[in-house]
Amino acid sequence: MNHQTPYSHIALSGGLPQAGGLAMRAARLACDPWDDLTRLLLFGLAVLAALTFQDYGITTDELVQQNYGQYLWNFYASGFTDQTAFTYSNLYLYGGLFDLLAVGLQRVLPFGVYETRHLLCALFGIAGIAGTWRLARLLGGPRAGFLAAALLALTASYYGAMFNNTKDVPFAAGMVWAVYYVTRVGLQLPKPGFGTVVKLGVVIGLTLAIRIGGIFIGMYLAATIAAGLVLVWREEGTQRALRAAGASVTSLLPAVPVAYAVMGVFWPWGVMSPLNPLEALSTFRKFPFRLETLFEGNLVFSDQPPASYLPVYLGIKLPETALVGLVLAVVLAGWWVWTLARQAPAAGRFGFIDAADGTRRLLPVVLAAALPVVMFILMRPTVYNGIRHFMFVVPAMMVLAGLAFDRVWQIAETRHARLGQGFCLALTVAAVVHGWTMVRLHPNEYVYYNRLVGGLPGAAGRFELDYWSNSIREAVLALGRYTEMENGGPLPRHAYRVTVCANGLSASYFMPSHLKFVNDLPDEIMKADFFIIFNQDSDCQNLLNGRTIIEVARDGVPLSVVKDRRDITGTRIVNGVAGAAP
């Protein structure tokens, strides 16, 4: 038996091992039905996004991000003279990839400003699902790839955020593609193909052009190279390992200027000084922002979160099927280590080689799923809104879950065909259940909680729900219809005054002409005819009195309510004209 590892073979020949065999395998995989099924899934998601992207509300950060994108556009349009973007709030600390692209698309697409942003965000989200497929497929084959992609698509916390979380979803998409190319590089070391290196550089640059947190990619790459060098050292000695290290570094050097140039295009502030990225990294390590965030029924400060904050939120925000897959991944990994340990005396150095090679293959995705969580527990950076800031670990987790399900499916099939069919049926039923849950929550999928906490009813009052007031859009539209019906059909000739205890833009953007947004002057607010609140903020509940006439709820849990205050303000309707009550 030839125990030579792919890493060693590349070190000797300078090319891919058994190129003819790999070409034949690639040809077989190209027509695999699981790949066809995944492509159908991605196409279906694209169609669904095209049909529903206008259903979603405007989140708290979208106004400032839209402004930042416009300022970046002005920077380039002015020949680099208008530098407002680099003094605008703290937005210059973020890359402007998404916001700059959005402003460009707004000039050519026939949709509104925020509808265009939501469509673009959905495309980024689908790209993240595609990257999850490619990564799992690379590690486990077409079926594992499909399972991982399906798991992410059915993760309501991710899918619901795909339409208006224009910071975290694009970043998550960039990270999973970066891990994919890090894994490919790792499999080709010490002399990865030039095309692979350039693609890695492009993806790293694009990811850093969204958020400086893309620096994690460097950690994953360094660990992957180190694991490969240990393998060469153990198999071929120190001298060969040093040569492999030099070859690896030399081969990867082209990725550095490519990444820097791509990052600079979309984050010009990041390249105006060599220290600027370090300043952004230092700021985000302990972001100077404090608010109270709900966790296990208590309000905790965002800059002093308990160590359990992120693990608990991941445990209750991810679907149960994904959690089962992650548990299976841990069990299978433990079984693999135990088996290798038992075989080590007989296997000798080849047992070590097998263990090191397997570890090297999976190391990037394992680090991508686990390292940020471990670092959070140890460092406890500023965090709020549940898993929002750590959405980028979710695709990697779905890859591990998909690989685990695929392996268990293989084991079931080898035992008996009926066992394999039963396992397939169980996964199908779980997918239908998760899909139906998302349909019921639409377009508020991101408020999902799993059954470990009792679903949405169990999470109400204990954990954050509609933290970005997505449901306000639905409340505003319902109020518009309510006042039309109340008036007998034609629009009132007087605009009702409406105030909102939420992000004002999330309401005013969707208001019909007979509703007037008043949120600036205290006197105007007190005279408001209607009061809209979202139930994330308990301080809103008793801010203004009124009779509840509309409730936007999911699974019996109110997300937003509309209060009628006309009995208080004295407004009445006479033949379609509002005036003071006698």
Secondary structure, 3 states (H helix, E strand, C coil): CCCCCHHHHHHHHCCCCCHHHHHHHHHHHHCCHHHHHHHHHHHHHHHHHHHHHHHCCCCCCHHHHHHHHHHHHHHHHCCCCCCHHHCCCCHHHCCCHHHHHHHHHHCCCCCCHHHHHHHHHHHHHHHHHHHHHHHHHHHHCHHHHHHHHHHHHCCHHHHHHCCCCCCHHHHHHHHHHHHHHHHHHHHHCCCCCHHHHHHHHHHHHHHHCCCHHHHHHHHHHHHHHHHHHHHHHHHHCHHHHHHHHHHHHHHHCCHHHHHHHHHHHHCCHHHHCCCHHHHHHHHHHCCCCCCEEEECCEEEECCCCCCCHHHHHHHHHCCHHHHHHHHHHHHHHHHHHHHHHHHHHHHCHHHHHHHHHHHHHHHHHHHHHHHHHHHHHHHCCCCCCCCHHHHHHHHHHHHHHHHHHHHHHHHHHHHCHHHHHHHHHHHHHHHHHHHHHHHHHCCCHHHCCCHHHCHHHHHCCCCCCCCCCCCHHHHHHHHHHHHHHHCCCCCCCCCEEEEEECCHHHHHCCCCCCEEECCCCHHHHHCCCEEEEECCCHHHCCCCCCEEEEEEEECCEEEEEEEECHHHHCEEEECCEEEECC
